[in-house]
């Protein structure tokens, strides 16, 4: 299930998120500080797309990454 973003400006990130490249710089440029990876979400390598991030929560159903900066 996909949730609508709280902030309509988040839609400007759709292309980057649906792509395959690194996300850290793009997300930080718009003020994102944390990324949540839901185990029920799409299966792709989130950590590999967040260079420089730090995993701060690692549970079976949820992983949270803090972005640098």
Secondary structure, 3 states (H helix, E strand, C coil): CCCCCCCHHHHHHHHHHHCCCCCHHHHHHCCCCEEEEECCCCCCCCHHHCCCCEEEEEECCEEEEECCC
